[in-house]
Amino acid sequence: MRIRTRALVSLVVVAITAGPGAPAWADTLREALALAYRTNPSLLYQRANQRALDELIVQARSGLRPRVDVSVAGAYSKVESPLGSEDSDSASVSIGLSQILYSGGRITHSIRVAEATILAGRESLRDIEQQVLASVIQAYADILRDTEILRIRQDNVTVLRRQLYDTTSRFEVGELTRTEVAQNEARLSQAETDFTDAQGQLGISRAAYAAVVGQTPGALDPMPPLPGMPTDFDQALDIANLDNPGIRAAGYQLQAAEATVAAAKSENMPSARLTASYGGANDDFDQLGDIIDNTQFLAGATLSVPLSTGGLNGSRIAEAYERANAAQINVERERRNTLQQVSSAYAQALSARAALGTGRESVRAGTVAVAGVRDEADVGLRTTLDVLNQELELRNAEIGLVSARRNEYVAQANLLAAMGRLEGPDLDPDLIPYDPAANYQRIRGRGALPWDGAVESLDRMAAPPIVPADDAPDAPIDQRLKSYTPGSDPRT
């Protein structure tokens, strides 16, 4: 553990201090996404949890199968009396078998609860996967942005140092005043501070990249276009209502809750089982072999009908009803959350795209303006402060353009995540996807017996039906989301 901790610390230090020439293994976004998809701890943690969740189906289906118990008992007693003492001992061995025939639907509904819970878990896994990949994209975009900002800050320091040299030289021959030299010195000092801040921000971004991807970044390639971007908001929301993992998980959780209500009602139904036992007993430890000669075999059927549980079953049914109602409400909450996520990401993407256009124009105009102001300053039509201010505007425009490019890309990634379309295979068709259903299919039949299907079919007979949960009162936005079809915009 100590070795792993030291290795992690070393990795973070390298991420913060390494420069563009440091060794790296993932230079493209696709490579970074693939590495995180295979090795990110948050993703691996959720996959392990999902495999554990798959065991619910094995546990639920085990109720269809017989239960076998072996019992071995021994006893010794000694009785003291005025007439003397008497010793006695005994031993017994028995094996019992119990096979459920009908549980009133309890086992059937427990299987449905397990299946729905597992499906909800898969959607939670999808959600974590998309969060991780969105974090990779953001970290990648942050490094490209911060690297470019660092270059801009470095160029600014270089220009101001050269300009300070020229200003000082002209001051010494009486062409400029001491005030103009001081203005240049102050601007250079601020530029050096900005450069130091940019170095620190790049180090922070590199550390974040190392944490989510699992290795230090080097000279990263430009970001490729993200696949699957919607043509408009209507298409984005339509896809999100179908594929958003939060909505889908809430839907499966509702199915599990409704099946839990039916399972609770099944506790009031009759149950039937076959029983058999075989065993023997002997009153003398010294003659254990006589157990074989004193055996008993019993076989029969048991029908149980619950008459009263002191209100326990009724309370469990009421609890299950309310949990189902809560699950129904949660579906509406997830729809609203998805609407907010899609709307926010879509608006941010549009805003950043507009900022890109204005940013390019600002940089173009600023470049022309700086050249013009410098020429005018050379002939005495502009002051040193005019030149410094114009150069500052150009640097700010360049940084704004770089930030807008990053913001648009990250907003697009967040939009795809809200739509449920930011999964590994969506971003890299060559990526071997992790299939959570493979483990489920592998373990589902563990311990199965030939008559499982017959018992399950029998248990469905007269089982309490699954009844949809009560729908909560709808606000106008809920009604719009439920009736949403392509061509309508629930934001209006």
DANORQUI-V81038 format. One record per residue. N is the residue number from 0. OMEGA is omega in radians with two decimals (NA if undefined). Layout:
N_OMEGA / N_OMEGA
This chain:
0_3.13 / 1_3.14 / 2_-3.14 / 3_3.13 / 4_3.12 / 5_3.13 / 6_3.14 / 7_3.11 / 8_3.12 / 9_-3.13 / 10_-3.13 / 11_3.12 / 12_3.11 / 13_-3.13 / 14_-3.08 / 15_-2.98 / 16_-3.05 / 17_3.11 / 18_-3.11 / 19_-3.12 / 20_-3.11 / 21_-3.14 / 22_3.14 / 23_-3.09 / 24_-3.13 / 25_-3.08 / 26_3.11 / 27_3.13 / 28_3.14 / 29_3.12 / 30_3.12 / 31_3.12 / 32_-3.13 / 33_3.14 / 34_3.11 / 35_3.14 / 36_-3.12 / 37_-2.89 / 38_-3.08 / 39_-3.07 / 40_-3.14 / 41_-3.14 / 42_3.11 / 43_3.10 / 44_-3.11 / 45_3.10 / 46_3.09 / 47_3.09 / 48_3.13 / 49_3.09 / 50_3.05 / 51_3.13 / 52_3.11 / 53_-3.13 / 54_3.12 / 55_-3.12 / 56_3.08 / 57_-3.13 / 58_-3.13 / 59_-3.11 / 60_3.10 / 61_3.10 / 62_3.11 / 63_-2.94 / 64_-3.11 / 65_3.05 / 66_-3.11 / 67_3.13 / 68_3.04 / 69_-3.13 / 70_3.07 / 71_-3.10 / 72_3.07 / 73_-3.11 / 74_3.09 / 75_3.11 / 76_3.11 / 77_-3.10 / 78_3.10 / 79_3.10 / 80_3.10 / 81_-3.12 / 82_-3.13 / 83_3.14 / 84_-3.13 / 85_3.10 / 86_3.03 / 87_3.07 / 88_-3.11 / 89_3.09 / 90_3.11 / 91_3.08 / 92_3.11 / 93_3.04 / 94_-3.10 / 95_3.14 / 96_3.10 / 97_-3.13 / 98_3.11 / 99_3.03 / 100_-3.09 / 101_3.14 / 102_-3.10 / 103_-3.14 / 104_-3.11 / 105_-3.13 / 106_3.13 / 107_-3.12 / 108_3.07 / 109_3.08 / 110_3.12 / 111_3.08 / 112_-3.13 / 113_-3.12 / 114_-3.14 / 115_3.12 / 116_3.12 / 117_3.11 / 118_3.07 / 119_3.10 / 120_3.10 / 121_3.10 / 122_3.06 / 123_3.07 / 124_3.07 / 125_-3.13 / 126_3.12 / 127_3.13 / 128_-3.12 / 129_3.07 / 130_-3.14 / 131_-3.12 / 132_3.06 / 133_3.10 / 134_3.09 / 135_-3.13 / 136_3.13 / 137_3.14 / 138_3.13 / 139_-3.14 / 140_3.12 / 141_-3.13 / 142_3.10 / 143_3.11 / 144_-3.06 / 145_3.07 / 146_3.13 / 147_3.10 / 148_3.10 / 149_3.10 / 150_3.13 / 151_3.12 / 152_3.12 / 153_3.11 / 154_-3.14 / 155_3.10 / 156_-3.13 / 157_-3.13 / 158_-3.10 / 159_3.07 / 160_3.11 / 161_3.14 / 162_3.09 / 163_3.10 / 164_3.13 / 165_-3.13 / 166_3.12 / 167_3.14 / 168_-3.14 / 169_3.07 / 170_-3.10 / 171_3.11 / 172_3.03 / 173_-3.13 / 174_-3.10 / 175_-3.12 / 176_3.09 / 177_3.13 / 178_-3.14 / 179_3.06 / 180_3.14 / 181_3.10 / 182_3.12 / 183_3.11 / 184_3.13 / 185_3.14 / 186_3.10 / 187_3.12 / 188_3.11 / 189_3.13 / 190_3.11 / 191_3.06 / 192_3.11 / 193_3.11 / 194_3.11 / 195_3.10 / 196_3.13 / 197_3.06 / 198_3.13 / 199_3.14 / 200_3.09 / 201_3.09 / 202_3.10 / 203_-3.13 / 204_3.11 / 205_3.10 / 206_3.10 / 207_3.09 / 208_-3.14 / 209_-3.11 / 210_-3.05 / 211_-3.11 / 212_3.13 / 213_3.08 / 214_-3.11 / 215_3.13 / 216_3.02 / 217_3.08 / 218_-3.03 / 219_3.07 / 220_3.07 / 221_-3.11 / 222_3.11 / 223_3.07 / 224_3.11 / 225_-3.12 / 226_3.01 / 227_3.13 / 228_-3.12 / 229_3.13 / 230_3.12 / 231_-3.10 / 232_-3.11 / 233_3.12 / 234_3.14 / 235_-3.11 / 236_3.11 / 237_3.11 / 238_-3.12 / 239_3.14 / 240_3.12 / 241_-2.93 / 242_-3.12 / 243_-3.07 / 244_3.11 / 245_3.11 / 246_-3.11 / 247_3.10 / 248_3.12 / 249_3.10 / 250_3.10 / 251_3.07 / 252_3.07 / 253_3.09 / 254_3.12 / 255_-3.13 / 256_3.12 / 257_3.08 / 258_3.09 / 259_3.07 / 260_3.14 / 261_3.11 / 262_3.10 / 263_3.09 / 264_-3.13 / 265_3.12 / 266_3.10 / 267_-3.10 / 268_3.06 / 269_3.05 / 270_-3.12 / 271_3.12 / 272_3.01 / 273_3.12 / 274_3.07 / 275_3.10 / 276_3.12 / 277_-3.12 / 278_3.13 / 279_-3.12 / 280_3.12 / 281_-3.11 / 282_-3.09 / 283_3.11 / 284_-3.09 / 285_-3.10 / 286_-3.11 / 287_3.14 / 288_3.13 / 289_3.10 / 290_-3.13 / 291_-3.12 / 292_-3.13 / 293_-3.08 / 294_-3.14 / 295_3.09 / 296_3.12 / 297_3.08 / 298_-3.13 / 299_3.11 / 300_-3.11 / 301_3.04 / 302_-3.13 / 303_3.11 / 304_3.13 / 305_3.10 / 306_3.13 / 307_3.06 / 308_3.13 / 309_-3.14 / 310_-3.08 / 311_-3.11 / 312_3.13 / 313_3.12 / 314_3.12 / 315_3.10 / 316_3.12 / 317_3.10 / 318_-3.13 / 319_3.10 / 320_-3.09 / 321_3.09 / 322_3.07 / 323_3.08 / 324_3.10 / 325_3.12 / 326_3.09 / 327_3.11 / 328_-3.13 / 329_3.08 / 330_3.12 / 331_3.12 / 332_3.13 / 333_3.08 / 334_3.13 / 335_3.12 / 336_3.14 / 337_3.08 / 338_3.13 / 339_-3.12 / 340_-3.13 / 341_-3.12 / 342_-3.11 / 343_-3.12 / 344_-3.13 / 345_3.12 / 346_3.12 / 347_3.12 / 348_3.11 / 349_-3.14 / 350_3.14 / 351_3.12 / 352_3.08 / 353_3.11 / 354_3.09 / 355_-3.14 / 356_3.13 / 357_3.13 / 358_3.11 / 359_3.13 / 360_3.12 / 361_3.12 / 362_3.13 / 363_-3.13 / 364_3.14 / 365_3.12 / 366_3.11 / 367_-3.10 / 368_3.13 / 369_3.13 / 370_-3.14 / 371_-3.13 / 372_3.11 / 373_3.12 / 374_-3.14 / 375_3.11 / 376_-3.13 / 377_-3.13 / 378_3.03 / 379_3.14 / 380_3.13 / 381_3.11 / 382_3.08 / 383_3.13 / 384_3.09 / 385_3.13 / 386_-3.13 / 387_-3.13 / 388_-3.13 / 389_3.09 / 390_3.10 / 391_3.10 / 392_3.13 / 393_3.13 / 394_3.12 / 395_3.11 / 396_3.12 / 397_3.11 / 398_3.10 / 399_3.11 / 400_3.12 / 401_-3.13 / 402_3.13 / 403_3.10 / 404_3.10 / 405_-3.08 / 406_3.12 / 407_-3.10 / 408_3.14 / 409_3.11 / 410_3.08 / 411_3.11 / 412_3.12 / 413_3.09 / 414_3.10 / 415_3.11 / 416_3.11 / 417_3.10 / 418_-3.06 / 419_-3.07 / 420_3.13 / 421_3.12 / 422_-3.07 / 423_-3.13 / 424_3.08 / 425_-3.07 / 426_-3.11 / 427_-3.12 / 428_-3.14 / 429_-3.11 / 430_3.07 / 431_-3.03 / 432_3.01 / 433_-3.09 / 434_-3.14 / 435_-3.14 / 436_-3.10 / 437_3.12 / 438_3.12 / 439_-3.14 / 440_-3.12 / 441_-3.03 / 442_-3.01 / 443_-3.08 / 444_-3.12 / 445_3.13 / 446_-3.08 / 447_3.09 / 448_-3.05 / 449_-3.06 / 450_3.12 / 451_-3.10 / 452_3.14 / 453_3.13 / 454_-3.14 / 455_3.11 / 456_3.12 / 457_-3.09 / 458_3.12 / 459_-3.07 / 460_3.10 / 461_3.09 / 462_3.10 / 463_-3.12 / 464_3.05 / 465_-3.10 / 466_3.12 / 467_3.11 / 468_3.11 / 469_3.11 / 470_-3.14 / 471_3.08 / 472_-3.07 / 473_2.91 / 474_-3.13 / 475_-3.11 / 476_3.12 / 477_3.13 / 478_3.13 / 479_-3.13 / 480_-3.14 / 481_-3.10 / 482_-3.04 / 483_3.03 / 484_3.11 / 485_-3.10 / 486_3.09 / 487_-3.12 / 488_-3.09 / 489_3.11 / 490_-3.06 / 491_NA
